[in-house]
Amino acid sequence: GIVLSGSQTFANVVFSGSGSEITGENTFSSATFYASTTISGSSTFTDFTCSTGGATLTFGAGTTQTITDNFTIIGSDANLIILQSSDSGSEWTISAPIESASVSYAKIMDSSSANDSILALNSEDEGNNTNWNFSGFSYTWTGADSTDWYGKENWTPKSVPGIAANAFIPEAVSNGNYPIVNDSAKANEIANLTIGTEEVSEHSAKIGINMSGGDSNFTVSGTLTNYGTIEYSGTSRIIDGTNAINDVENGGTVVYSGGTTDEPLEVTDFSSSGTDYANLVVSGTAESEGNLVVAGNFTAESGAVVTMASCKTFSLTGDSEQNVSIASGSTVTLADISILGNKSVSISIDSGAAASLENFSVSDGASVTSSGSYTVKGNW
């Protein structure tokens, strides 16, 4: 193989023999790699190309490879190109223009992109990568280090999922460290998000979304699946890129926590014509300006303050038994409450709770049992 050393300038170089090595800080008009090569120093390339499936490119730990024009890594389904560090666990950096980076069928580890996320198609994330976007690759939350969504140590593999990746939050995680998304300056977007699993009867999996102001939403461009809990404590919501979304098909729960009298949280009307929530919990101060439709249970926890705009409807539309629980110390003011369908509804108002409704309607076939007291200001 070729061995290039020192700090030199080269035109077009082809590395065709296995065991080639580049040392020192060199400059290349173009470099094409047909075999495994080690790049020990920090070099600059106008064009960097490897299209030989099965080749391994090893970069010196702590080095930076600068590509000013085209960065092309194209392996094959059966023979991925490996991009790795000379010291496992220690990062190497690549600085390449994202618009001219083409990466597919690669296996990448210990790499940091100095620019925005590089898109890698049909590729594998072997961990400890930063600012890489592995399309369709799946990541599982472990919470091994903290609740920080952006902490690589909290994921398997140990990288933060990019905008085209899938993320899974399991039912059980280390030390109860479920993820919290709280940095609006980050690229808060993934393809698909699954919270919990269908197989268990009691769900503990959850994610916290705690951002406010500006465009501080969390984008799920594909499918949101929630068996567990989504907790909102700011103005941000999970969106599909444009509109706020919620999964109402899999029995998950949405919790609104926090909020103040001066700045209450908004209980989002996710659907203009359908169901908004499978289950809804308010543990802080919240208000709603829209109609709300709940297919499961509604809970106002102790100290909660819930206010619904006048002339709006709070509907319980589930196919089986539903429960409304208002804890002691909470204050709940709903507009019109409507119970639809052939099912039973249990309303439990703890002593010390204050609950009032504008109007109360119950469809034929539905039955209501109540404990505690509440005020109906209009029609029953």
C-alpha positions as CSV (number, residue, x, y, z in Angstrom):
1,G,0.0,0.0,0.0
2,I,0.9,3.7,-0.3
3,V,2.4,5.5,2.6
4,L,2.3,9.3,2.5
5,S,4.0,11.3,5.3
6,G,4.8,14.8,6.2
7,S,2.8,17.9,5.3
8,Q,2.5,17.9,1.5
9,T,0.1,18.9,-1.2
10,F,-1.1,16.3,-3.7
11,A,-3.3,16.4,-6.8
12,N,-5.3,13.3,-7.4
13,V,-4.3,10.2,-5.4
14,V,-5.7,6.7,-5.7
15,F,-5.1,4.3,-2.7
16,S,-5.5,0.8,-4.2
17,G,-3.3,-1.4,-2.0
18,S,-4.5,-2.6,1.4
19,G,-2.4,-1.2,4.3
20,S,-2.0,2.3,2.8
21,E,-1.4,5.1,5.3
22,I,-1.5,8.9,5.4
23,T,0.4,10.6,8.2
24,G,0.9,14.3,8.8
25,E,-1.2,17.2,7.7
26,N,-1.7,16.9,4.0
27,T,-3.8,18.5,1.3
28,F,-5.4,16.6,-1.5
29,S,-7.3,17.8,-4.6
30,S,-9.0,14.4,-4.5
31,A,-8.4,11.1,-2.8
32,T,-10.0,7.8,-3.9
33,F,-9.8,4.7,-1.6
34,Y,-10.1,1.2,-3.2
35,A,-8.7,-0.6,-0.1
36,S,-8.5,-0.3,3.6
37,T,-6.4,2.8,4.7
38,T,-5.3,4.5,7.9
39,I,-5.4,8.3,8.0
40,S,-3.4,9.2,11.1
41,G,-3.2,13.0,10.8
42,S,-5.6,15.8,10.1
43,S,-5.8,16.3,6.3
44,T,-7.8,18.4,3.9
45,F,-9.5,17.0,0.8
46,T,-11.4,18.7,-2.0
47,D,-13.1,15.3,-2.9
48,F,-13.0,12.2,-0.7
49,T,-14.3,9.0,-2.2
50,C,-14.6,5.3,-1.2
51,S,-16.9,3.0,-3.1
52,T,-15.3,-0.3,-2.2
53,G,-17.6,-2.4,-0.1
54,G,-15.8,-4.1,2.8
55,A,-13.0,-1.5,3.0
56,T,-12.1,-0.1,6.4
57,L,-11.0,3.5,6.8
58,T,-9.4,4.2,10.1
59,F,-9.0,7.8,11.3
60,G,-6.6,9.0,14.0
61,A,-8.4,9.6,17.3
62,G,-8.6,13.4,17.9
63,T,-8.0,14.3,14.2
64,T,-10.2,16.3,11.9
65,Q,-10.6,15.4,8.2
66,T,-11.8,18.5,6.2
67,I,-13.6,17.9,2.9
68,T,-14.3,21.1,1.0
69,D,-16.5,19.7,-1.8
70,N,-17.7,16.0,-2.2
71,F,-17.7,13.4,0.5
72,T,-18.7,10.0,-0.9
73,I,-18.9,6.7,0.9
74,I,-20.9,4.0,-0.9
75,G,-20.6,0.4,0.1
76,S,-23.1,-2.4,-0.6
77,D,-25.7,-4.3,1.3
78,A,-23.4,-7.3,1.8
79,N,-20.2,-5.3,2.3
80,L,-20.5,-2.2,4.4
81,I,-17.6,0.3,4.4
82,I,-16.3,0.8,8.0
83,L,-15.4,4.3,9.2
84,Q,-13.7,4.0,12.6
85,S,-11.3,5.6,15.1
86,S,-7.8,4.4,15.7
87,D,-8.7,4.3,19.4
88,S,-12.1,2.8,20.1
89,G,-14.3,5.2,22.2
90,S,-12.2,8.3,21.1
91,E,-13.8,10.5,18.5
92,W,-12.5,11.6,15.2
93,T,-14.1,14.6,13.4
94,I,-15.2,15.1,9.9
95,S,-16.0,18.5,8.5
96,A,-17.8,18.2,5.2
97,P,-20.6,20.3,3.5
98,I,-23.8,18.4,4.1
99,E,-25.3,19.2,0.7
100,S,-22.5,17.3,-1.1
101,A,-22.1,14.4,1.4
102,S,-23.3,11.0,0.0
103,V,-23.1,8.1,2.5
104,S,-24.8,4.7,2.1
105,Y,-24.1,1.2,3.3
106,A,-21.5,2.2,5.9
107,K,-20.8,1.2,9.5
108,I,-19.7,4.2,11.5
109,M,-18.3,4.6,15.0
110,D,-16.7,7.3,17.2
111,S,-17.3,10.0,14.6
112,S,-18.3,13.7,15.1
113,S,-19.6,15.8,12.2
114,A,-18.5,19.4,12.7
115,N,-21.4,20.6,10.5
116,D,-25.1,19.7,10.5
117,S,-26.0,16.0,10.6
118,I,-24.7,13.9,7.8
119,L,-27.4,11.6,6.4
120,A,-26.3,8.0,6.2
121,L,-28.6,5.7,4.3
122,N,-28.8,1.9,4.9
123,S,-26.0,2.3,7.4
124,E,-25.3,1.1,10.9
125,D,-24.6,3.3,13.9
126,E,-22.0,1.5,16.0
127,G,-22.1,4.1,18.7
128,N,-20.4,7.3,20.0
129,N,-21.4,9.3,16.9
130,T,-22.4,13.0,17.0
131,N,-24.3,14.9,14.3
132,W,-24.8,11.8,12.1
133,N,-28.3,11.0,10.9
134,F,-28.8,7.2,10.3
135,S,-32.0,6.9,8.3
136,G,-34.3,4.2,9.5
137,F,-31.9,3.1,12.2
138,S,-33.5,2.3,15.6
139,Y,-32.3,3.5,19.0
140,T,-33.4,2.2,22.4
141,W,-33.3,4.5,25.5
142,T,-31.5,3.1,28.5
143,G,-31.2,6.1,30.8
144,A,-27.9,4.7,31.9
145,D,-26.4,8.1,32.8
146,S,-29.3,10.6,33.2
147,T,-32.7,11.8,31.9
148,D,-30.9,13.9,29.2
149,W,-32.4,13.0,25.8
150,Y,-29.2,14.5,24.2
151,G,-26.8,12.4,26.2
152,K,-25.2,9.6,24.1
153,E,-24.6,7.5,27.1
154,N,-28.4,7.1,27.6
155,W,-28.9,5.3,24.3
156,T,-28.2,1.9,22.7
157,P,-26.2,2.3,20.5
158,K,-24.5,5.2,22.3
159,S,-25.5,8.0,19.9
160,V,-28.4,10.4,19.9
161,P,-31.1,9.5,17.2
162,G,-31.1,11.8,14.3
163,I,-34.0,13.3,12.3
164,A,-34.6,10.2,10.2
165,A,-34.1,7.6,13.0
166,N,-36.5,5.6,15.2
167,A,-36.6,5.9,19.0
168,F,-38.0,3.4,21.5
169,I,-38.6,4.1,25.2
170,P,-38.9,0.8,27.1
171,E,-41.0,0.2,30.1
172,A,-38.1,-0.3,32.5
173,V,-35.0,1.9,32.4
174,S,-31.9,2.5,34.7
175,N,-32.8,4.2,37.9
176,G,-36.2,5.4,36.5
177,N,-34.3,7.8,34.2
178,Y,-36.9,8.4,31.6
179,P,-36.0,10.9,28.9
180,I,-36.7,14.7,29.1
181,V,-36.5,16.8,25.9
182,N,-35.6,20.4,27.1
183,D,-33.3,22.2,24.7
184,S,-35.1,24.1,22.0
185,A,-31.7,24.9,20.3
186,K,-31.3,21.3,19.3
187,A,-32.6,19.6,16.2
188,N,-35.6,18.0,18.0
189,E,-36.8,15.7,15.3
190,I,-37.0,12.0,14.7
191,A,-38.9,9.7,12.2
192,N,-40.8,7.4,14.6
193,L,-41.3,7.4,18.4
194,T,-42.6,4.5,20.4
195,I,-43.2,4.8,24.2
196,G,-43.7,1.5,26.0
197,T,-44.9,-1.8,24.8
198,E,-48.4,-3.3,24.2
199,E,-47.6,-6.6,26.0
200,V,-47.7,-5.3,29.6
201,S,-50.8,-4.3,31.6
202,E,-49.3,-1.5,33.6
203,H,-47.2,1.0,31.7
204,S,-44.3,3.0,33.2
205,A,-42.6,4.2,30.0
206,K,-42.7,7.9,29.5
207,I,-41.1,11.0,27.9
208,G,-41.1,14.6,29.2
209,I,-41.3,17.5,26.8
210,N,-40.3,20.7,28.6
211,M,-39.7,23.5,26.2
212,S,-41.4,26.9,25.6
213,G,-41.3,29.7,23.1
214,G,-40.6,30.1,19.4
215,D,-40.4,26.9,17.4
216,S,-39.6,24.8,20.3
217,N,-41.6,21.7,19.3
218,F,-40.6,18.1,19.1
219,T,-41.2,16.7,15.6
220,V,-42.1,13.1,14.9
221,S,-42.4,13.0,11.1
222,G,-43.6,9.4,10.9
223,T,-45.6,7.5,13.5
224,L,-46.1,8.4,17.2
225,T,-47.0,5.3,19.3
226,N,-47.8,5.8,23.0
227,Y,-48.6,3.0,25.3
228,G,-47.1,4.9,28.3
229,T,-47.1,8.6,29.1
230,I,-46.2,11.9,27.5
231,E,-45.7,14.7,30.0
232,Y,-45.9,18.3,28.9
233,S,-44.6,21.0,31.2
234,G,-44.1,23.9,28.7
235,T,-45.7,25.2,25.5
236,S,-44.0,22.8,23.2
237,R,-45.9,19.8,21.8
238,I,-45.1,16.8,19.6
239,I,-45.9,17.8,16.1
240,D,-45.8,16.1,12.7
241,G,-43.8,18.9,11.2
242,T,-46.8,21.3,11.1
243,N,-49.6,20.2,13.5
244,A,-49.7,19.0,17.1
245,I,-50.3,15.2,17.2
246,N,-51.3,12.6,19.7
247,D,-51.8,8.8,19.7
248,V,-55.2,7.9,20.9
249,E,-55.2,4.3,19.6
250,N,-53.0,2.6,22.1
251,G,-54.3,3.6,25.5
252,G,-51.5,6.0,26.4
253,T,-51.7,9.0,28.8
254,V,-50.9,12.7,28.3
255,V,-50.0,14.6,31.5
256,Y,-49.9,18.4,31.8
257,S,-47.7,19.4,34.8
258,G,-46.6,22.9,35.9
259,G,-48.2,26.1,34.7
260,T,-49.2,29.1,36.8
261,T,-52.2,31.3,37.3
262,D,-50.6,33.9,35.1
263,E,-49.3,31.4,32.6
264,P,-51.4,28.3,32.6
265,L,-50.6,25.4,30.3
266,E,-52.8,24.9,27.3
267,V,-54.6,21.5,27.2
268,T,-54.3,21.0,23.4
269,D,-57.3,20.2,21.2
270,F,-55.4,17.8,19.0
271,S,-58.2,16.8,16.7
272,S,-60.9,19.2,15.3
273,S,-63.3,16.3,14.7
274,G,-62.1,13.2,16.5
275,T,-60.6,12.0,19.7
276,D,-58.0,14.1,21.4
277,Y,-56.9,11.8,24.3
278,A,-56.9,8.2,25.2
279,N,-56.3,9.3,28.9
280,L,-55.8,12.8,30.2
281,V,-54.2,13.9,33.5
282,V,-53.7,17.4,34.8
283,S,-51.4,18.0,37.7
284,G,-50.7,21.7,37.4
285,T,-52.6,24.8,36.2
286,A,-54.1,24.4,32.8
287,E,-56.8,25.7,30.5
288,S,-58.5,24.8,27.3
289,E,-59.9,27.0,24.5
290,G,-61.1,24.1,22.4
291,N,-63.4,21.1,22.6
292,L,-61.9,18.1,24.2
293,V,-62.7,14.5,23.5
294,V,-61.4,11.8,25.9
295,A,-61.8,8.0,25.1
296,G,-60.5,6.8,28.5
297,N,-60.0,8.4,31.9
298,F,-59.7,12.0,33.0
299,T,-57.8,12.8,36.2
300,A,-57.2,16.1,38.0
301,E,-54.5,15.5,40.6
302,S,-54.3,17.2,44.0
303,G,-53.6,20.9,43.5
304,A,-54.6,21.0,39.9
305,V,-56.5,23.9,38.4
306,V,-58.4,23.1,35.2
307,T,-60.4,25.8,33.4
308,M,-62.3,25.2,30.1
309,A,-63.6,28.0,27.9
310,S,-67.3,28.7,28.0
311,C,-69.4,27.1,25.2
312,K,-66.9,24.4,24.7
313,T,-67.6,20.7,25.2
314,F,-65.8,18.0,27.2
315,S,-66.9,14.7,25.8
316,L,-66.3,11.2,27.1
317,T,-66.7,8.9,24.1
318,G,-65.0,5.6,25.0
319,D,-66.5,2.2,24.3
320,S,-66.0,0.8,27.8
321,E,-66.1,2.1,31.4
322,Q,-64.6,5.6,31.9
323,N,-63.5,7.3,35.1
324,V,-63.4,11.0,36.0
325,S,-61.3,11.5,39.2
326,I,-60.9,14.9,40.8
327,A,-58.6,14.9,43.8
328,S,-58.8,16.9,47.0
329,G,-57.3,20.4,46.6
330,S,-58.0,20.7,42.9
331,T,-60.4,23.1,41.1
332,V,-62.0,22.0,37.9
333,T,-64.3,24.2,35.8
334,L,-65.7,22.5,32.7
335,A,-68.1,23.9,30.2
336,D,-70.5,21.4,28.8
337,I,-69.8,17.7,29.6
338,S,-71.2,15.1,27.3
339,I,-71.2,11.4,27.9
340,L,-71.7,9.4,24.7
341,G,-72.1,5.7,23.9
342,N,-73.4,2.6,25.7
343,K,-71.1,2.5,28.7
344,S,-70.8,3.4,32.4
345,V,-69.0,6.4,33.7
346,S,-67.8,6.8,37.3
347,I,-67.3,10.4,38.6
348,S,-65.4,10.7,41.8
349,I,-65.0,14.1,43.5
350,D,-62.8,14.0,46.6
351,S,-63.7,16.0,49.7
352,G,-61.9,19.4,49.4
353,A,-62.2,19.5,45.6
354,A,-64.2,22.1,43.7
355,A,-65.9,21.0,40.5
356,S,-68.4,22.9,38.4
357,L,-70.0,22.3,35.0
358,E,-72.1,24.5,32.7
359,N,-74.3,21.7,31.3
360,F,-74.4,17.9,31.7
361,S,-75.8,15.5,29.0
362,V,-75.9,11.7,29.0
363,S,-76.8,9.7,25.9
364,D,-79.2,6.8,25.9
365,G,-77.5,3.6,27.0
366,A,-74.9,5.4,29.2
367,S,-75.0,5.3,33.0
368,V,-73.3,7.6,35.5
369,T,-72.4,6.9,39.1
370,S,-71.1,9.8,41.2
371,S,-69.4,10.2,44.6
372,G,-68.7,13.6,46.1
373,S,-70.4,16.8,45.1
374,Y,-70.2,19.1,42.0
375,T,-72.2,22.0,40.6
376,V,-74.1,22.0,37.4
377,K,-74.9,25.6,36.6
378,G,-77.2,24.9,33.6
379,N,-79.0,21.9,32.3
380,W,-78.8,18.2,33.3
